[in-house]
Amino acid sequence: MLNQHMVALGNNRSTIRELFEYGNQRAAVVGRENVFDFSIGNPNVPAPDAVREAILAEAAGDPVSLHGYTSAQGAADARKALADDLNRRFGTSYTGDSLYLTAGAAAALSCAFQAIACPGDEFVVLAPYFPEYLMFIESGAGAKAVIVPPSIADFQIDFDALEKALNAHTKAVVVNSPNNPSGAVYSEQTVKQLAALLRDKEAQYGHPIYLVSDEPYREIVYDGVQVPFVPNYYDDTIVCYSYSKSLSLPGERIGYVLVPPQAADSADLYAAVCGAGRALGYVCAPSLFQRVAARCAGQTSDISVYQTNRDLLYEGLTSMGYSCVKPQGAFYLFPQTLEPDDRAFCERAKKYDLLVVPGADFGAPGHMRISYCVQTETIRRALPLFAELAKEYQND
């Protein structure tokens, strides 16, 4: 007898992945250039030159240590270099022992959730959210996910809805800024208000409420927008990070969990993250890219390409009548669909080989996610098709 829950999970892939595979199938029929796949957040900007230089520098060293195991939580020198970079950028005082290196943000989140989850715990998730959060919380950590609907006007936090969701069973609140899928960045005012609310609730319920901050898009922002560094505003923060987006290294699976020393029970919390990594099998992140990330800490790929794509897509769609909050970061646009049933709209878009993801998957029905980390020419060629799709609704 197999674990039927896992069988079901394996047979029911995410909508994003299903669209991605559908795009591959359509490309074999009509040609790759005729499929406008906006489904997946796969960076199209090359990694910075520093990444290649770091790989070559590491390859010139000892071939045994190059590919060998590191300490379970990551090589000490790599963790120190990454901590030093955070300290330089955010005025903190972390050490390498504040970091647990992981196989990307998915492993970081899974380790963080399992480290703190106890029977009966609830994790509050702010919509719109990355769909796999629910998988990591419920199927992975065995906790309950409580969804807070979004503020559609600006995709900042609806604090009235959030406060109603908090209770004595709340173990953590999960935030993602810059946000996937909306591109919204939580303002400093928003972060301060969130921190104040959680401190009040900690005092009311008599236990820590952790803030799990998922930050793979931290450096991908536009128009001079600043991203508040959440641990500087709220002590009980756990940061989950990945270099998949900032360094364009999604396939290399390298990230970290940051456990700040000021977080409640920080020593035990760090031990629990290590224990979760052990239980999940996430022991020793890819050793070569631990060192590459350390050498390239603080650098980013050329995000000006994403800004060009954002502006082209946003201006084009809004001029056609699509309604959208302008993204401040990440590389997604999250317009409202032209009919309330976003799944039906996205299915209709497939007639034009436009592959976009229904907003319902992100906890925001009536929207669609368009991933614009694609070639700029792809967007230019897709805009007339979005216009044709819009005309269908004008003529209905």
Disulfide bonds with the S-S distance in Angstrom:
none
